[in-house]
């Protein structure tokens, strides 16, 4: 079965085609970074309007790339949440309209499930079970993944996510939007040891995270520098390196702690921060020393994209977890949606993907 997937949860419009047997056929993505940069962050209303402009041209593009006609499609998957309400409504309404017009089933997908399963798009791909570090702009969680639909929360952030810590710290330093990649690029030239920054909850007994204190520490450093004429370019570079090192230290330590607690040997990293070079290097080295493996999605699938949504839909179809009846097209979106709401008990996991 060929599944078309739509992603529009925030500031990327993604469309993709996945075959339940052959895998990814084609995908296309439009990022709104250039549009939102002049505002210093995502403007929800502008994001929604841009999704409307982009989704149909992207749909035509992926059909052409894959050499597939609309008659070949057997189901429609779409991001139903979490995300920006208006942005979600664009993708959901297009998906449901497509399904209704073609007499197809529509499969609502949890955005985070898409990220959790995205490393399975890579080769080599991890086998179940594994520990997943889901780390993005709005989410930082450690999950045990026993199969499709079987996800157990091990730990999560109590306040700011790691991506927010990157972005907010970058904004405090006067870096451009999006802040995380800008901070990481600057950090490559800096000395991470020059500024002593906290590693919040690094030694806590649990697997939870907290990054708001790190952001406050960065602000404190900047205010102190302002009294002496402001940050020099070298100050900014070293502070960026120290900030990145602090975030990576916490993410790596908690991930390794999760591996030891679960006794598993496979770690999967998903979400936008999973593209961070320092984090990748640290986890690869550390997991190798533990006799384990770490898996990442391809860089193009770290940020939001349609491929992960179509693929999650295919995984649910293959696992028998998707409602394939084609007669119901009333829908809602869920800007706030707990991943546990779409989970099976771990002992009922379906391991096909």
C-alpha positions in Angstrom: 0.0 0.0 0.0 1.2 3.5 -0.8 0.6 6.1 1.9 0.8 9.9 1.4 1.8 11.8 4.5 1.3 15.5 5.4 3.2 17.4 8.1 2.3 21.0 9.0 2.6 21.1 12.8 4.8 24.3 12.9 7.0 26.0 10.4 7.8 23.2 7.9 5.4 21.9 5.2 6.2 18.4 4.4 4.6 15.8 2.0 5.9 12.3 1.3 5.0 9.0 -0.2 5.8 5.7 1.5 5.1 2.2 0.3 4.4 -0.2 3.2 6.7 -2.8 1.5 9.3 -0.7 -0.4 9.7 2.2 2.0 10.1 5.9 1.2 9.3 6.7 -2.5 9.6 10.5 -2.5 9.4 13.5 -0.2 9.4 17.3 -0.4 9.8 19.9 2.2 9.4 23.7 2.5 10.9 25.5 5.4 9.6 28.9 6.6 12.8 30.0 8.3 13.4 32.9 5.9 9.9 34.2 6.4 10.0 34.0 10.2 13.6 35.3 10.6 12.6 38.9 10.4 10.3 38.4 13.4 12.8 36.5 15.5 10.5 33.5 15.8 7.6 31.6 14.4 4.4 33.7 13.9 1.5 31.2 14.0 -0.8 33.0 11.6 1.9 33.5 9.0 2.8 29.8 9.4 -0.7 28.7 8.7 -1.1 30.8 5.7 2.2 29.6 4.2 1.2 26.0 4.7 -1.9 26.7 2.6 0.2 28.1 -0.2 2.8 25.2 -0.1 0.9 22.0 0.5 -0.7 21.4 -2.9 2.5 22.3 -5.0 4.5 19.9 -2.7 1.9 17.2 -3.2 2.2 17.5 -7.0 6.0 17.5 -6.6 6.2 14.2 -4.7 3.7 12.5 -7.0 5.9 13.5 -10.0 9.1 12.4 -8.2 7.8 9.0 -7.4 6.0 8.5 -10.7 2.8 7.8 -8.8 -0.7 8.8 -9.6 -3.4 9.6 -7.1 -5.1 6.4 -8.1 -2.1 4.5 -6.7 -2.5 5.9 -3.2 -4.2 3.6 -0.6 -4.2 5.7 2.6 -3.5 9.2 3.9 -1.5 10.0 7.0 -1.3 13.4 8.6 0.0 15.1 11.8 -2.9 15.6 14.1 -0.8 17.0 17.0 0.9 18.3 19.0 1.7 21.6 17.4 0.2 25.0 16.4 -3.5 24.7 16.1 -3.9 26.7 12.9 -0.9 25.0 11.3 -2.2 21.5 12.2 -5.6 22.4 10.8 -4.1 23.1 7.3 -2.5 19.7 7.0 -5.4 17.8 8.6 -8.1 19.4 6.5 -6.1 18.8 3.2 -5.5 15.2 4.3 -9.0 14.5 5.2 -10.3 16.2 2.1 -8.0 14.1 0.0 -9.1 10.9 1.7 -12.8 11.8 1.4 -12.5 12.7 -2.3 -10.7 9.4 -3.1 -12.6 7.2 -0.7 -9.5 6.4 1.3 -8.8 5.9 5.0 -7.2 8.8 6.9 -4.7 8.0 9.7 -4.0 10.7 12.3 -0.4 10.6 13.5 1.2 11.8 16.7 4.0 14.2 15.7 6.4 12.7 18.3 5.7 9.2 17.1 6.9 10.3 13.7 10.2 11.5 15.2 10.6 8.3 17.3 10.3 6.1 14.2 12.2 8.3 11.8 15.6 6.6 12.5 14.1 3.5 11.0 14.3 5.3 7.7 18.1 5.1 7.8 20.4 2.2 7.1 21.4 0.4 9.2 18.1 0.7 11.1 17.7 -0.3 14.8 15.8 -3.3 16.0 13.3 -3.1 18.8 13.6 -2.6 21.7 15.6 0.6 22.1 15.9 3.7 24.2 15.0 6.9 22.3 16.2 10.4 23.1 13.6 12.7 21.6 15.2 16.1 21.6 13.7 19.0 19.7 12.7 22.7 20.0 9.7 21.9 22.2 10.4 18.4 23.6 13.1 16.6 25.5 12.2 13.1 26.5 13.7 9.7 27.0 11.5 6.8 25.9 11.7 3.1 25.9 10.4 1.8 22.6 9.4 -1.9 22.5 7.6 -1.8 19.2 5.3 0.3 17.1 2.8 1.9 19.4 4.6 0.7 22.6 6.4 3.6 24.1 7.2 4.1 27.8 8.2 7.4 29.2 11.5 7.2 31.2 12.1 10.9 31.7 11.3 14.4 30.4 12.1 18.0 30.8 10.4 19.8 33.7 10.6 23.2 32.0 12.5 24.4 28.9 13.4 21.7 26.3 17.0 21.4 25.1 16.1 23.1 21.8 14.5 26.0 23.7 17.7 26.3 25.7 19.7 26.6 22.4 17.3 29.1 20.8 16.8 31.3 23.9 20.5 31.4 24.7 21.3 32.3 21.1 18.8 35.1 21.2 20.3 36.5 24.4 23.7 36.5 22.6 22.3 38.4 19.7 22.5 35.5 17.2 20.2 35.1 14.2 17.1 32.9 13.8 17.0 30.0 14.1 19.2 30.3 17.1 20.2 26.7 17.8 22.1 26.1 14.5 23.6 29.6 14.7 24.9 28.9 18.3 26.3 25.5 17.3 28.1 27.0 14.3 29.7 29.7 16.5 30.6 27.2 19.2 32.9 25.4 16.9 35.4 28.2 17.2 35.1 28.7 21.0 36.6 27.5 24.2 33.9 25.6 26.1 36.0 25.7 29.3 36.3 29.4 29.7 32.8 30.0 31.2 31.5 27.8 34.0 27.9 27.1 33.3 25.6 24.7 35.3 24.5 21.3 34.2 21.0 21.2 35.7 19.9 17.9 37.2 23.0 16.2 35.9 23.3 14.1 39.0 19.7 13.6 39.9 18.5 10.1 40.5 15.8 10.3 37.9 15.9 10.7 34.1 14.3 14.1 34.0 15.8 17.2 32.5 15.7 21.0 33.3 17.3 23.7 31.1 15.7 26.9 32.4 18.5 27.4 34.9 21.1 27.2 32.2 19.4 29.9 30.2 19.3 32.1 33.3 23.1 31.5 33.8 23.7 32.6 30.3 21.7 35.8 30.9 23.7 36.4 34.1 27.0 36.2 32.2 25.7 38.6 29.5 24.5 41.1 32.1 27.9 41.0 33.8 29.7 41.6 30.5 27.3 44.5 29.8 28.7 46.3 32.8 32.2 46.1 31.2 31.1 47.3 27.7 29.3 44.2 26.5 30.3 40.8 25.0 33.3 40.9 22.7 33.2 38.6 19.7 35.5 36.1 21.5 33.3 36.3 24.6 30.3 35.4 22.5 32.1 32.6 20.8 33.3 31.1 24.1 29.9 31.5 25.7 28.3 29.7 22.8 30.7 26.8 23.1 30.1 26.6 26.9 26.4 26.6 26.4 26.5 23.9 23.8 28.8 21.8 26.0 26.5 22.1 29.0 23.4 21.0 27.1 25.3 18.1 25.4 26.8 17.0 28.8 23.3 16.7 30.3 21.7 15.0 27.3 24.5 12.4 27.0 24.7 11.7 30.7 21.0 11.1 31.0 20.9 9.0 27.9 23.7 6.7 29.2 21.9 6.5 32.5 18.8 5.3 30.7 20.7 2.7 28.9 22.2 1.3 32.1 18.8 1.4 33.9 17.0 -0.5 31.1 19.8 -2.8 30.2 19.3 -2.1 26.5 22.2 -1.7 24.0 20.5 0.4 21.3 20.1 4.2 21.6 18.1 6.2 19.0 18.3 10.0 18.8 15.5 11.8 17.0 14.4 15.4 16.7 16.0 18.6 15.5 18.7 18.7 18.1 19.7 15.2 17.0 21.5 17.0 14.1 24.0 18.6 16.6 27.5 17.6 15.7 28.9 17.6 19.2 26.0 15.5 20.6 26.4 13.0 17.8 30.1 12.6 18.4 29.7 12.3 22.1 27.0 9.6 22.0 28.8 7.6 19.3 32.0 7.5 21.3 30.3 6.8 24.6 28.0 4.1 23.3 30.9 2.4 21.6 32.7 2.3 24.9 29.6 0.6 26.5 29.5 -2.0 23.7 26.3 -0.5 22.4 25.1 1.3 19.3 23.5 4.7 18.6 21.3 5.4 15.6 20.3 8.8 14.1 17.8 9.6 11.4 19.4 11.1 8.2 20.1 14.8 8.7 17.3 15.7 6.3 14.8 13.9 8.6 15.9 15.4 11.9 13.7 18.4 11.6 9.9 18.1 10.9 9.1 16.4 7.6 6.5 14.6 5.8 8.5 11.4 5.4 8.4 10.6 9.1 4.6 11.0 9.1 4.0 8.9 6.0 6.4 6.3 7.5 4.7 6.3 10.9 1.4 5.7 9.0 3.0 2.8 7.2 4.3 1.3 10.4 0.8 1.5 12.0 -0.7 -0.1 8.9 1.8 -3.0 8.9 1.3 -3.5 12.7 -2.5 -3.6 12.3 -2.8 -0.4 14.4 -4.4 1.8 11.8 -8.2 2.2 11.3 -8.5 1.5 7.5 -12.2 2.1 7.3 -12.8 4.9 4.8 -16.2 6.2 5.9 -15.3 8.6 8.7 -13.8 12.0 7.9 -14.9 14.1 10.8 -11.6 15.2 12.5 -10.0 17.3 15.2 -6.5 18.4 15.8 -4.7 18.2 19.2 -2.3 21.1 19.9 -1.5 19.4 23.2 -1.4 15.6 22.9 0.4 13.2 25.3 2.2 10.4 23.4 1.0 7.9 25.9 -2.5 8.4 24.5 -1.5 6.4 21.4 0.5 3.7 23.1 -0.2 0.0 23.6 1.0 -1.7 26.8 4.6 -2.7 26.4 3.8 -6.5 26.6 1.4 -6.0 23.6 4.1 -4.4 21.4 4.0 -5.0 17.7 7.6 -5.1 16.4 7.1 -5.0 12.7 7.9 -1.7 11.0 
